[in-house]
Amino acid sequence: MICKKIMNSCSDLISLHRCCLKSLLCHQSTPAWWHVMPQNYCTVREINIKTETYQNTRHKQQSSFNDEEVRKFGALSDHWWARDGPYKPLHSLNRLRVPLVRDGLISTGATVSKDGRQPLEGVTILDVGCGGGILSEPLARLGASVTGLDASHKSIEAAQQHSSLDADLQGRLQYKCCDLDTFSQRLDQQYDAVVASEVLEHVDSIEAFIESCNACLKPSGSLFLTTINRTPLSFLGAIVAAEYLLRIVPVGTHTWDKFVPIEALKKLLEERGLQTRLQHGMLYAPVLDRWCWVADTSVNYALHAVNIADTSVNYALHAVNYAPESPMSPESPTSSLS
Ligand SMILES: C[S@@+](CC[C@H](N)C(=O)[O-])C[C@H]1O[C@@H](n2cnc3c(N)ncnc32)[C@H](O)[C@@H]1O
């Protein structure tokens, strides 16, 4: 038993060592975390590389889909709804992200529902990379018409199976198995909001992913993203601590060089006509299994961006004092947040 534990720890140390080496080698002479920038820890060179290839035309040859990443989640599809399982932090993240979407949509005027329990009545939401539907379900319970999209068959099956247990979700929540790029090229409708929570750090081309999200959005629609920044701190927090030391998520869940520098992402969004209306850091306390909003975006962060093709929304947005600390406190019914 002890021998087995020692062997496991050794093999984990070897993987961690490989992971550090890979991060170093990928960035050769200029690893981003050697050149720490005071605000976002992201080198200018890195931002340029990210946006250089990103002209105003759609890059069909680039794809956001990464088969290996999607398989990783498919393999754990039996665990999506295990409250103490590998997705525990995603369940508790609903405390922040459900109010983020709800209040963001109220602030843009996307919903005019007077029903306090179902404030998102009439709003259409595409939940990209929905996995087992941990976020799709509470959004549908708030009245939205939600389409959960995921490239993994097994995850979609798990999501469908779970939502079938709640009669209130029928007719409001549907799931589709498809990768985002393909889905966005065969759209039969556009959505008031596109949500991609904890997905960006698992895709190949961020540019292609954002373009596909944008293609799914109505003019003036809202894009909500949560992801992980690429900083020295995120390497320590999201990989070394979360995977190797505290075992919050399985080893190998994340790859540091897939993490997304916040400033580069905002620039990318801006170039596509998506104006960032809110950015906020998120902090997880594993012992309490609780997330809270923080100012620091150097590890986990959330963004709300609006497609500003329609200038009338700009006016509405400026008119609303929209800050996460107050309206985003999770005062929704408990059932909506879990
Ligand atoms: C970390 S999980 C997040 C699940 C869910 N958003 C949540 O937070 O509960 C990432 C999910 O994104 C899916 N995914 C990754 N790339 C995708 C793509 N290009 N198109 C559709 N789904 C994708 C994976 O299959 C996986 O289920």
The ligand as a Gaussian input file, in Angstrom:
#p B3LYP/6-31G(d) Opt

LIG

0 1
 C      -14.236000      21.887000     -18.274000
 S      -15.592000      21.292000     -19.196000
 C      -16.757000      22.575000     -18.808000
 C      -18.169000      22.069000     -18.696000
 C      -19.230000      23.108000     -18.384000
 N      -19.082000      24.303000     -19.179000
 C      -19.219000      23.443000     -16.912000
 O      -18.520000      24.393000     -16.556000
 O      -19.869000      22.774000     -16.131000
 C      -15.182000      21.659000     -20.900000
 C      -16.189000      21.068000     -21.875000
 O      -16.000000      21.682000     -23.163000
 C      -16.211000      20.709000     -24.169000
 N      -15.556000      21.203000     -25.411000
 C      -14.244000      21.478000     -25.575000
 N      -14.020000      21.959000     -26.827000
 C      -15.233000      22.002000     -27.438000
 C      -15.645000      22.432000     -28.735000
 N      -14.778000      22.923000     -29.626000
 N      -16.961000      22.359000     -29.059000
 C      -17.843000      21.884000     -28.133000
 N      -17.502000      21.466000     -26.887000
 C      -16.210000      21.529000     -26.539000
 C      -15.604000      19.443000     -23.580000
 O      -16.115000      18.275000     -24.189000
 C      -16.020000      19.570000     -22.111000
 O      -17.241000      18.923000     -21.850000

